[in-house]
Each structure stands twice: as structure tokens, then as C-alpha cells.
Amino acid sequence: MRTLNERLANVRAENVARPPERPSDEDRLNRLARWFDARTDVTQNGTVLVVERSVAASEATVQALAQLSPAAYFDTETTGLSTGAGTVIFLAGVARVSAGRIRVCQYLLPDYPYEPALLRALTADLATAPRIVTYNGRTFDLPMLAARLTFHGLFHDQATLPRSHDDLLPDARRLFRRPLGGARLADVETGVLGVRRSSDCPGSEVPARYFGYLRGGSPDILADVLDHNFQDVVSLVLLEAELWRLRAGGWRNAVVLDPRGMALELLRAGAVDDALELVETAQAVTSDPAEATALRRVASRLLIALGQVDRAEQLWTLGTRRASVDAAGAWIEVARIRERHRGDLAGAMDAAAAASRVLDIAFALGRGGSIQEVGRTRIAVERRLRRLRRWVA
């Protein structure tokens, strides 16, 4: 005969609700395909779910990209931020420009067993492009893809990926981070491209959305994730077109641009005269003394690259007229030019001595700035004087 406790335990066990049964892999795939009107490609490795979308590209974008080699614009959404074995690519977007439209294929993972098929289809798509364009793909997206291909032993597929890769993040940092206060793709979209996202999912929420779907949630919770990924690859297309426009002369009427970064871009392209024009224009309108000094330094280097050493020295001499820490720094630059580019050690010694005198006067007049600033400048002056004295001796 059962005790009362045993009977109560039996009642509790009967009243506990059974957890919902996990949908089969095939059910998940078919449900996602219907929900997102996706294409299902049956391959020897399994079924691949592909969502196809497109948006019109402006004539300016099409013309700009026509000057560059064709590319696949690539971005991934993953189950985590590491590239370890436990992180999986569950959504990958690949965009191309064709017939005046930005056409996007999004490879969506219904469940983990479908991953090898997704990876092979994605890699085959990327392999048809001469180059890949990403945003931070050098440190995340491509290493992540390589890690998953290695995990599944798909070494042949990995070898077919294009060798040419352009990561736009370093360019965006160089040109936009200072004026925008950041270089996230969202910052560049808002401040440079004029993109306003109507429906989006913050990147920090993306893994949780996918896990929620795997636990039996509605495919609808992935809709914003697909929109997020779609806009990411579309913005990559727009950003590369904008970068080409800036390098082709659009920097002259750019509203958001770091002149120092743009000057470096022009210098790398061999457009030294354009770089100098840009820096001199920016120097004339800035009201920030630190920015003016930095721009003057860039302009000086550009002039020296053009062989105009006299003009470079004159640029710094103009900044020595008022006793201040900045004037002392200008004299140090004059000393550097005379020493390195003229071989005039005596003239360099005179300039370094002038820097020391100006620093003393500035400090006496209360124009010395902070103690740290004066100390740094004093150390630089004394270091240069000691070296020059050794050379002269």
C-alpha cells in the first residue's frame, strides 16, 4: 500500500506539463522557407535556404563601382563574438551590383545539421567574385568562415575563396572616426551615407534571437535580424562607392571628413598636390590650435615629399612669432627640417636654441600651458640640443 507522500508525488508528476516537442529539422526548414519566401536548393550535402532580395542602386553608385573590379559584399551574423569552435554562422549575406540593382543572397541556417550545406553554398557563391569586401572582415567574418570550414573539413572549399579582400573598416576609421566620434558601420551610415534604418535589430541581440528561434520560437523573431544583415551588405556597397567618390575629388565638397586621413589617402594614391591643397584649406578654417599644429605637420611632410623644403620650413616659421609652447614646438620642427633635409647642423642648433628661449619666455609670461605640456616640450628641446651638440662637436 502506497503512502500519502508517494500518492502526492504521483499526482504532481501527472500534473507537470510536458515540454513542447522539438520540431524536426525538415519542419524547421519548410517553415522558414514559407515565412521568408526563401528558395531551397537541394545539394549533395543537404538543403540550403536562400533568401533573395534587392534594392535599386543610384546611378552615382553604379558609375563609381564600375571603376572598380566586381566584388561580393559579405557580412555574417553568428551565435557569438568569438571565432572558437562553439560559434556558428547562422546567417550570411552576399551582395552584388547588377543591372542597376543591389542584389542580395542571404544564406539562413534552419538548424545545426544544415551547416555544412550552408558553408559550401556560401563559399561557392563567394568564389565566383574577383574580390570580397567586408567591414571588419579581416579580423572577424573571414576568420570565422575559415574556422567553420576547417571544423567540417571543407579544406577544398576554403581554398577556392578569392585572395583579394578589401576591409573598409580601416578606411572608415581614417576618414570618419574623428568627425563622427566613432567608426561603427551604424555611425558611418548615419553621418556619411544618410541611411536611416526603419526596422533593425541591435547586434548585441542577434545571437539571442536565433537561440530563441531554435528553442521553438516563431520565425518572425528572425525578421529583424535578416533586415539588419541586408542593410549591412547594402551599406557596404554604398560605402565603397562613397570612398571612390572621395578619392576621385569628392573630398572638396565633403561635409564629414577627417582632412588628415584624407590627405594620407591622397598621398598613397600619389596625388601629393591634392593632399597639400586639402590640408592647407583645412588649416585655414580650423579654430583648434592642436588640430592646426597637426595639419601643419602633415602639410610640412607633403611639401618635403614634393621637394619644397624652403616652403616647409616657412610653414613652421610662421608659427614662431608669438612666445608660446606651440611656438617652441614650431622651432623644434624647423630644427628637424634643417638637420634632416638640409644638412645644416649649425642652423638646426640655432633653431633648437630659439625653441629653448621661447619656452622660457612663454613660461615667464604665463603662456606655457600645463606643467605636463611644458615638461614634454622641454624634454624634446633638450634632447635635440644634446644630439646636435654631439654632431657639431
C-alpha positions, -999 to 999 in steps of 0.1 A, spaced: 0 0 0 14 34 -10 20 61 15 4 95 13 37 111 2 40 86 -27 5 94 -38 11 131 -38 43 127 -57 25 107 -83 -2 134 -87 24 161 -90 42 141 -118 10 137 -137 2 174 -135 35 186 -147 31 200 -183 50 182 -209 75 204 -227 66 210 -263 82 186 -288 111 200 -307 102 204 -344 121 182 -368 149 196 -389 127 193 -421 98 211 -404 121 240 -394 134 243 -429 100 243 -446 86 267 -420 114 292 -426 111 289 -463 74 297 -463 79 325 -438 106 344 -457 96 332 -492 130 316 -494 145 294 -521 155 259 -511 185 244 -530 189 207 -526 226 197 -528 245 166 -522 255 180 -488 219 189 -478 193 216 -484 203 252 -484 179 280 -476 184 312 -496 165 345 -491 168 367 -522 162 404 -520 172 435 -540 171 473 -539 177 499 -566 212 514 -568 216 551 -576 233 560 -609 262 576 -590 267 543 -571 267 522 -603 291 546 -620 315 547 -591 316 509 -587 321 505 -625 356 519 -620 364 491 -596 367 453 -601 335 434 -593 331 423 -557 310 403 -534 300 424 -503 300 400 -474 287 401 -438 278 374 -413 256 370 -382 268 345 -357 259 328 -324 287 346 -306 315 371 -309 344 347 -308 358 326 -336 360 295 -314 346 261 -323 313 268 -305 304 298 -326 283 292 -357 274 314 -387 237 312 -389 231 339 -415 254 352 -442 247 380 -467 263 384 -501 256 414 -522 264 422 -558 256 451 -581 240 441 -613 217 458 -638 213 489 -617 203 470 -586 220 457 -554 211 421 -553 215 402 -520 215 365 -513 211 356 -476 220 321 -465 200 312 -434 207 282 -412 174 264 -401 193 242 -376 228 230 -369 227 199 -391 224 221 -422 256 240 -415 279 221 -439 255 226 -468 252 263 -460 290 267 -458 296 250 -491 269 270 -509 282 303 -494 318 295 -503 308 286 -539 290 320 -542 319 340 -529 344 320 -551 328 335 -582 338 370 -573 372 385 -581 374 400 -546 355 402 -513 345 434 -495 338 434 -458 336 457 -427 359 443 -401 360 411 -420 398 408 -417 395 402 -380 361 385 -377 340 375 -407 366 357 -428 384 341 -399 350 329 -387 342 314 -421 377 298 -422 372 283 -387 338 268 -396 351 253 -429 381 238 -410 358 224 -384 339 205 -410 370 195 -430 359 216 -461 395 225 -470 390 224 -508 361 248 -505 382 271 -483 410 271 -510 385 285 -536 378 317 -518 391 349 -536 426 360 -524 417 397 -529 399 412 -498 391 448 -491 382 456 -455 366 490 -454 368 495 -416 404 509 -417 394 534 -444 363 544 -424 384 549 -393 409 570 -411 383 593 -428 354 595 -404 362 584 -369 374 618 -356 345 639 -370 318 613 -362 332 602 -328 333 566 -339 336 543 -369 309 517 -364 290 509 -396 260 525 -379 279 557 -373 290 559 -410 255 551 -422 240 580 -403 268 605 -406 281 599 -441 257 577 -462 225 592 -449 210 558 -442 181 556 -417 171 521 -407 134 517 -402 134 482 -387 166 468 -372 179 445 -345 209 457 -324 239 435 -330 240 426 -293 206 409 -296 213 389 -327 225 356 -310 196 357 -285 171 360 -314 185 329 -331 186 309 -299 150 319 -292 140 306 -326 159 273 -320 140 268 -287 108 268 -307 101 304 -313 84 319 -343 105 326 -374 92 362 -370 118 369 -343 144 365 -371 128 390 -394 147 420 -379 179 400 -380 176 394 -417 168 431 -422 198 440 -402 221 418 -423 205 430 -455 212 467 -447 247 458 -436 257 445 -470 238 472 -489 257 498 -468 290 481 -478 281 488 -514 272 524 -507 303 530 -486 327 517 -512 311 539 -538 315 569 -515 351 561 -508 358 560 -545 340 593 -549 361 610 -522 394 597 -537 383 609 -572 379 646 -560 347 645 -539 367 654 -508 365 691 -519 328 692 -511 326 665 -484 307 676 -453 320 649 -429 357 641 -434 390 640 -415 414 661 -436 445 644 -421 431 609 -430 420 621 -465 455 636 -471 470 603 -463 447 586 -488 456 611 -515 493 607 -507 491 570 -510 475 575 -544 504 598 -555 482 629 -555 505 650 -534 493 684 -547 457 675 -539 467 663 -504 485 696 -498 455 716 -511 433 697 -487 455 702 -457 461 739 -463 423 745 -468 416 727 -435 443 746 -417 429 779 -427 394 772 -413 402 753 -381 400 771 -347 416 743 -327 453 750 -320 461 713 -316 444 705 -349 462 734 -366 495 720 -354 487 685 -366 476 698 -400 507 719 -403 528 688 -396 511 669 -424 515 698 -448 551 701 -440 557 664 -448 538 668 -480 559 698 -491 591 679 -483 578 650 -504 574 675 -533 610 687 -527 598 721 -514 619 722 -483 620 760 -481 582 762 -481 580 735 -455 604 755 -432 585 787 -438 553 770 -428 567 763 -394 585 797 -391 551 814 -393 541 797 -361 571 811 -341 560 847 -339 543 845 -305 561 832 -274 542 800 -265 546 763 -262 533 759 -297 560 784 -309 587 763 -292 573 732 -309 574 751 -343 611 759 -337 618 722 -330 602 713 -364 624 740 -380 654 724 -364 644 690 -376 640 702 -412 673 719 -412 691 689 -398 675 661 -418 667 678 -451 693 705 -454 722 690 -435 726 724 -418 736 714 -383 745 750 -373 711 763 -385 694 734 -366 713 743 -335 701 779 -338 665 768 -342 667 744 -312 683 772 -291 655 795 -302 630 769 -290 646 769 -256 645 807 -253 609 809 -265 598 782 -239 614 802 -211 597 834 -222 563 817 -226 566 802 -191 575 836 -176 546 853 -194 521 826 -183 517 812 -218 533 780 -210 502 759 -207 501 730 -183 531 718 -164 529 685 -183 528 702 -217 558 725 -208 577 695 -194 572 674 -226 583 703 -248 613 710 -226 624 673 -228 621 674 -266 641 706 -268 669 694 -246 671 660 -263 675 677 -297 701 702 -284 722 674 -269 722 654 -301 731 684 -322 759 693 -299 773 658 -303 771 661 -340 787 696 -341 815 686 -318 
